[in-house]
Amino acid sequence: MSRQVSSQVSSSGYTRVQLDQMTRVADSLNQLSGNLLSLQGEWNLTGLQLERNRMTQTCPCLDGGQILIQGHAAFPFDCAIRTCDCRCDDCRTLATILSDQAAALTEAYSLYSSAESFVTLLLRGLLLTPSWPTPVGNLLTAAGISIAGYLGLSLFEGHMITMAEFLKKTGSLHQEALSDLSSRIAPRSASPIGRIAEWSCLAAHGFQRRLEVTQVSPTGGGLGSAHSIDQALENLQNLGSRDKGFAYDTVAVQKYRDTDGSTHWVVYIPGTSSHRDSAIGWGQNLQLMSDTASTRAEAASTRLVMEAMRRSGIAPGDRVSLVGHSQGGIVAATLSSDMADQYRFEHVVTAGAPIANHPIAPQTWVTSVEMKEELVSSLDARDNTDATNRLTVRGRDEGISPASVNGSYARQPVEFSSEAVESTHGMNYQRAAWQNALNKGVPKANEQDLHFAQSTSGDLVETTYYEGRQPADR
């Protein structure tokens, strides 16, 4: 049995009036559900009364069920009781559907906040209270409290929990804790996380290595066309799969040609690599998170994507959509922030990427998918920018409980997942979160999907693939 994911969208993209209307609709659906359950009870009582009447009332004109006197007829008790049972089932089914719809509406638009466990509340109080005059003191305090929280949760559960379980149980604390900690370390910075990342890059200056970019061909079938966000996320997932013929971390560039002759481009950027010589390595994350554009531009992953775009034939002013997972999403946010004067970035799709501190051009549409339990997407320590053309979908691991029979939109099964608690940073969880938002009929999700389809309209002409490596200097 696979794990289940449910999604919420940021309610900040809606006006107070719209949210009030959604709340009233949810309340009305719940009230109608309650009325139907009451009606179900009435039908049930009617059926029981008919059953009693059949057992206690007889007609003297009946003999063994045969009518002996013309004009007399037997009351169809069996048929009437079956009708009552059917009406009971109908009322119960419709009540469940309405209740599920109300719950989905409430959950999708974040109209309520879920209660936290006692241990999590205690951890929040401990983590956000202490303050030390030095950055090192704050870091050591945070580390000590995190260890204490891990041990406390393990004691509470009765066994040593895994890191995935710890992140799942403290998911609501990640962003808040990082925001508080970074503000103490860089209190006078508009972007504390970005300033800390910049300091770290300055401290590690001199480790920049040369970049070698090579065009490659996948051993498998390669990527297909993408005219929806789900198809784009599927391509991104396949790009990071060794089973699909990509033996090394690869950037893919797709060229589309519309019926009017215009050209559209889609660039796919995978997440952080485990290869030591990869251009999408761990060290590049710090550079990309910096609050300085020049530092972000120096990251090998940024330079790899720019070179891949140039070699593929993307010219300044061309219409480009970017799709990235984890570090790939940060690269996408970097390009659409710092290169907006060179290219026409139509749409940016990120999965599990901390991009809130990147000044993405306002005309660019942005679709962000995050999971509550993962730490990576909270590393920006703040919510994503709110705008009419931007949407953040936040998924939540609901465990292995099956979805409601009458509300398939309530939960989305996660492909290739196990029954045990595991990291939700993978693309299978990110895709499930997006699919759940679409299934719930969130209007802004449909708008984002339509815009992406328009941004990639036409036929797929070609897909080119590029590897980026940083060989050790000799």
C-alpha positions in Angstrom: 0.0 0.0 0.0 1.4 3.4 -1.0 1.5 6.5 1.1 -1.1 9.3 0.6 -0.6 13.0 0.1 -3.0 15.9 0.5 -2.4 19.5 -0.6 -3.2 23.0 0.4 -2.8 26.2 -1.6 -1.7 29.6 -0.1 -4.9 31.4 0.9 -3.0 34.7 0.8 -3.6 34.8 -2.9 -7.3 35.4 -2.3 -9.2 38.4 -0.8 -10.8 38.3 2.6 -14.2 38.4 0.9 -13.3 35.3 -1.2 -12.1 33.4 1.8 -15.2 34.3 3.7 -17.3 33.1 0.8 -15.4 29.8 0.7 -15.9 29.4 4.5 -19.6 30.0 4.1 -19.8 27.4 1.2 -18.0 24.9 3.4 -20.3 25.5 6.3 -23.4 25.2 4.0 -22.1 21.9 2.6 -21.6 20.6 6.2 -25.1 21.8 7.1 -26.6 20.0 4.1 -24.7 16.9 5.0 -26.2 17.0 8.5 -29.7 17.5 7.1 -29.3 14.5 4.9 -28.1 12.4 7.8 -31.2 13.4 9.7 -33.3 12.5 6.7 -31.5 9.1 6.6 -32.6 8.6 10.1 -36.2 9.3 9.2 -36.1 6.8 6.3 -34.6 4.3 8.7 -37.4 4.8 11.3 -40.0 4.5 8.5 -38.5 1.2 7.4 -38.5 -0.2 11.0 -42.1 0.9 11.5 -43.1 -0.9 8.3 -41.3 -4.0 9.5 -43.2 -3.9 12.8 -46.5 -3.4 11.0 -45.9 -6.3 8.8 -45.3 -8.6 11.8 -48.3 -7.4 13.8 -51.0 -6.6 11.3 -52.9 -9.3 9.3 -55.9 -9.2 6.9 -58.7 -11.8 7.5 -59.2 -12.0 3.8 -55.8 -13.4 3.3 -55.1 -17.1 3.4 -51.5 -18.1 2.8 -50.8 -14.9 0.9 -53.7 -15.5 -1.6 -56.4 -12.9 -2.0 -59.8 -14.6 -1.5 -62.2 -11.6 -1.8 -62.3 -9.5 -4.9 -61.1 -5.9 -4.3 -58.8 -6.7 -1.5 -55.0 -6.4 -2.0 -51.9 -7.0 0.2 -49.8 -4.0 1.1 -46.3 -4.5 -0.5 -44.3 -4.4 2.7 -41.2 -6.0 1.2 -41.1 -3.4 -1.6 -41.7 -0.5 0.7 -39.0 -1.6 3.2 -36.5 -2.0 0.3 -37.4 1.5 -0.9 -36.7 2.9 2.6 -33.3 1.0 2.7 -32.4 2.5 -0.7 -33.3 6.0 0.4 -31.2 5.5 3.6 -28.2 4.5 1.4 -28.8 7.5 -1.0 -28.9 10.0 1.9 -25.8 8.5 3.5 -23.9 8.5 0.2 -24.8 12.1 -0.6 -24.1 13.3 2.9 -20.6 11.7 2.7 -20.0 13.4 -0.6 -21.0 16.8 0.7 -19.0 16.4 3.8 -15.9 15.3 1.8 -16.4 18.4 -0.5 -16.6 20.7 2.6 -13.4 19.1 4.1 -11.6 19.3 0.8 -12.5 23.0 0.3 -11.5 23.8 3.9 -8.2 22.0 3.5 -7.4 23.2 0.0 -7.7 26.9 1.0 -6.0 26.5 4.4 -9.2 27.8 6.2 -8.1 26.1 9.4 -4.9 25.2 11.1 -4.3 21.7 12.3 -3.5 21.2 16.0 0.1 20.4 16.9 1.1 17.7 19.3 2.2 18.6 22.8 5.8 17.6 22.1 5.9 19.8 19.0 4.5 22.8 20.8 7.0 22.3 23.6 9.8 22.1 21.0 8.6 25.4 19.4 8.7 27.1 22.8 12.2 25.9 23.5 13.6 26.6 20.1 12.3 30.1 19.7 12.9 31.4 23.2 16.7 31.3 23.9 18.8 34.2 22.6 22.6 34.6 22.7 24.7 37.7 21.8 26.9 35.8 19.3 26.0 33.9 16.2 27.9 30.8 17.3 26.0 30.8 20.6 22.7 30.9 18.7 23.8 28.1 16.4 25.0 25.9 19.3 21.8 26.5 21.2 19.6 25.6 18.2 21.7 22.4 17.6 21.4 21.4 21.2 17.6 22.0 21.3 17.2 20.1 18.0 19.0 17.1 19.5 16.9 17.4 22.7 13.8 17.5 20.6 14.8 14.5 18.6 15.4 12.5 21.8 12.2 13.8 23.4 10.1 12.8 20.4 11.8 9.4 20.4 11.0 9.0 24.1 7.4 10.1 23.4 7.1 7.5 20.5 8.8 4.7 22.6 11.6 4.1 20.1 14.4 5.9 18.3 12.7 7.6 15.4 14.3 8.1 12.0 15.3 11.5 10.6 12.4 11.3 8.2 10.0 10.8 11.1 11.6 13.7 13.0 11.2 16.0 10.0 7.6 14.9 9.6 6.6 15.5 13.2 8.3 19.0 13.3 7.4 20.0 9.7 5.4 23.1 10.9 8.5 24.4 12.8 11.1 24.4 10.0 10.4 27.7 8.4 9.6 29.5 11.7 12.7 28.2 13.4 15.0 29.0 10.5 13.5 32.5 10.2 14.1 33.2 13.9 17.6 31.8 13.9 18.7 33.6 10.8 17.3 36.9 12.1 19.4 36.6 15.2 22.6 35.9 13.2 22.0 38.7 10.6 19.5 41.0 12.4 19.9 44.0 10.2 19.7 42.2 6.8 16.6 42.4 4.6 17.4 38.8 3.6 19.1 37.1 6.6 19.3 33.7 4.9 20.8 35.3 1.8 23.3 37.3 3.9 24.4 34.2 5.8 24.8 32.3 2.5 26.9 35.2 1.1 29.2 35.2 4.1 29.7 31.4 3.7 30.6 31.9 0.1 33.1 34.6 0.9 34.6 32.3 3.6 35.0 29.5 1.0 36.3 31.8 -1.8 38.9 30.2 -4.0 37.2 26.8 -4.3 35.6 27.8 -7.7 36.5 25.2 -10.3 36.4 25.3 -14.1 33.3 23.9 -15.8 33.1 21.5 -18.7 29.8 21.2 -20.5 29.2 18.2 -22.8 26.2 17.5 -25.0 25.0 13.9 -24.4 22.3 11.5 -25.6 20.2 9.4 -23.2 20.4 5.6 -23.6 16.6 5.4 -23.0 13.8 7.1 -24.8 14.4 10.6 -23.5 11.8 13.1 -22.5 8.4 13.5 -24.1 6.5 16.7 -24.8 4.9 18.6 -21.9 1.8 20.7 -22.3 0.8 20.6 -18.7 2.6 21.1 -15.4 2.1 17.4 -14.4 3.7 16.3 -17.7 6.6 18.8 -17.0 7.0 17.4 -13.5 7.0 13.9 -14.9 9.8 14.8 -17.3 11.7 16.3 -14.5 11.3 13.1 -12.5 12.4 11.0 -15.5 15.4 13.3 -16.0 16.7 12.4 -12.5 16.1 8.6 -13.0 18.9 6.3 -13.9 16.2 3.9 -15.2 15.3 6.3 -18.0 18.8 6.4 -19.5 20.3 9.3 -17.7 23.5 8.0 -16.1 24.6 11.4 -14.9 23.0 14.6 -13.8 21.7 16.2 -16.9 20.1 19.5 -18.0 17.5 19.1 -20.8 16.3 21.8 -23.2 13.2 21.3 -25.3 12.3 23.3 -28.4 8.6 23.8 -29.4 7.3 25.4 -32.6 3.7 26.8 -32.7 1.5 26.9 -35.8 2.3 30.5 -36.3 6.0 29.7 -36.5 6.9 31.1 -33.1 9.3 29.2 -30.9 8.9 28.2 -27.2 11.6 26.7 -25.0 11.4 24.6 -21.8 14.5 24.0 -19.7 14.6 21.1 -17.1 17.1 21.4 -14.2 17.5 18.4 -11.8 18.3 18.5 -8.1 21.5 18.4 -6.2 23.9 15.7 -7.4 25.8 13.1 -5.4 28.7 13.1 -7.9 31.7 15.0 -6.5 32.6 16.6 -9.9 29.0 17.6 -10.8 28.2 21.2 -11.6 25.0 20.7 -9.6 26.8 19.8 -6.4 26.2 20.6 -2.7 28.4 23.7 -2.7 26.4 25.4 -5.4 23.4 25.6 -3.1 25.1 28.3 -0.9 26.0 30.4 -3.9 22.4 30.2 -5.3 20.9 31.2 -1.9 23.1 34.3 -1.7 21.5 37.7 -1.7 24.1 38.9 -4.2 23.3 38.4 -7.9 27.0 38.2 -8.9 27.5 35.3 -6.4 24.4 33.5 -7.8 25.7 33.9 -11.3 29.1 32.3 -10.4 27.5 29.1 -9.3 28.5 26.2 -11.6 24.9 25.1 -11.9 23.8 28.5 -13.1 26.7 28.6 -15.6 25.8 25.1 -16.8 22.2 26.0 -17.5 23.2 29.3 -19.3 25.6 27.4 -21.5 23.0 24.7 -22.2 20.6 27.4 -23.3 23.2 29.1 -25.5 24.2 25.8 -27.2 20.6 24.8 -27.8 20.0 28.0 -29.7 17.9 30.0 -27.2 18.4 33.6 -28.2 17.9 36.8 -26.1 14.3 37.7 -26.0 13.0 34.1 -26.7 10.1 32.8 -24.6 11.5 30.3 -22.0 9.9 28.2 -19.3 12.0 26.7 -16.5 11.3 23.6 -14.5 13.5 22.6 -11.6 13.6 20.3 -8.6 15.4 21.3 -5.4 18.7 23.0 -6.5 17.3 23.0 -10.0 14.4 25.1 -8.8 16.8 27.6 -7.2 18.6 27.9 -10.5 15.3 28.5 -12.2 14.5 31.3 -9.7 18.0 32.7 -10.1 17.7 33.0 -13.9 14.2 34.4 -13.8 15.5 37.0 -11.3 18.8 38.0 -12.6 18.4 37.4 -16.4 15.0 38.8 -16.9 16.4 41.6 -19.1 17.9 39.0 -21.5 15.2 36.4 -21.8 11.4 36.3 -21.7 10.8 33.9 -18.9 7.1 32.9 -19.3 6.7 30.3 -16.5 8.8 28.9 -13.7 7.8 25.6 -12.1 9.7 24.6 -8.9 9.4 21.4 -6.8 10.9 21.3 -3.3 12.9 24.5 -3.8 13.5 27.4 -1.4 12.9 30.4 -3.7 11.2 33.0 -1.6 14.2 35.3 -1.4 14.7 35.5 -5.1 13.3 38.6 -6.8 11.7 36.8 -9.7 10.4 39.2 -12.4 6.8 40.2 -11.7 5.6 39.3 -15.2 6.8 35.7 -14.8 4.3 33.1 -13.7 5.5 30.9 -10.9 4.1 27.6 -9.7 5.8 26.2 -6.6 5.2 22.8 -5.1 6.5 22.0 -1.6 6.1 19.3 1.0 5.4 20.2 4.7 7.7 17.5 6.1 10.8 18.3 4.0 13.4 20.8 5.3 14.8 21.9 1.9 11.9 24.1 0.7 11.9 25.8 4.1 15.5 26.9 3.9 14.4 30.3 2.6 12.8 30.9 6.0 9.8 32.8 4.6 6.7 32.4 2.5 6.9 32.7 -1.2 5.9 36.0 -2.8 2.2 36.4 -3.3 0.8 37.6 -6.6 -2.1 36.9 -9.0 0.2 34.9 -11.3 1.9 32.9 -8.5 0.8 29.8 -6.7 2.3 27.7 -3.9 1.0 24.2 -3.3 1.9 22.6 0.0 1.6 18.9 0.3 1.4 16.9 3.5 2.2 13.2 4.0 -1.0 11.6 5.3 0.5 8.1 5.8 -1.0 5.0 4.3 -4.7 5.6 5.2 -6.7 4.9 2.1 -8.6 7.8 0.5 -12.3 8.3 1.1 -14.4 6.1 -1.2 -16.6 9.0 -2.2 -13.9 11.6 -2.3 -11.0 10.5 -4.5 -9.8 14.1 -4.6 -9.1 14.1 -0.8 -5.8 12.1 -1.0 -3.4 11.3 -3.8 -1.4 8.0 -3.8 2.3 8.4 -4.1 4.0 6.3 -6.7 7.0 4.2 -5.7 6.5 5.0 -2.0 6.8 2.5 0.9 4.6 2.1 3.9 7.3 3.4 6.2 7.9 7.1 6.9 10.4 8.4 4.3 11.8 11.6 2.9 9.1 13.6 1.0 11.7 15.6 -1.0 11.5 13.2 -3.9 9.7 14.0 -7.1 7.2 11.3 -6.5 5.8 13.2 -3.5 6.1 16.6 -5.3 4.0 15.3 -8.2 1.4 13.7 -5.9 1.0 17.1 -4.2 0.4 18.9 -7.5 -2.0 16.2 -8.7 -4.0 16.5 -5.5 -4.4 20.2 -5.9 -5.7 19.7 -9.5 -8.1 17.0 -8.3 -9.5 19.4 -5.7 -10.4 21.8 -8.5 -8.4 24.7 -7.1 -9.1 27.6 -9.6 -5.6 29.0 -9.4 -4.1 25.6 -10.1 -6.2 25.3 -13.2 -5.1 28.8 -14.3 -1.4 28.0 -13.7 -1.8 24.8 -15.7 -3.5 26.6 -18.6 -0.8 29.3 -18.7 1.9 26.6 -18.8 0.1 24.9 -21.7 0.0 28.2 -23.6 3.7 28.7 -22.9 4.6 25.4 -24.4 2.0 25.3 -27.3 3.0 23.7 -30.5 4.9 20.6 -31.5 8.1 19.4 -29.8 10.9 19.9 -32.3 13.9 18.5 -30.4 15.3 17.9 -27.0 19.0 18.4 -26.2 20.8 17.2 -23.2 23.9 18.5 -21.4 26.2 17.3 -18.6 28.2 19.7 -16.5 31.4 18.5 -14.7 34.0 20.3 -12.6 37.2 18.2 -13.0 39.8 18.5 -10.3 42.6 20.9 -11.2 45.9 19.2 -12.0 
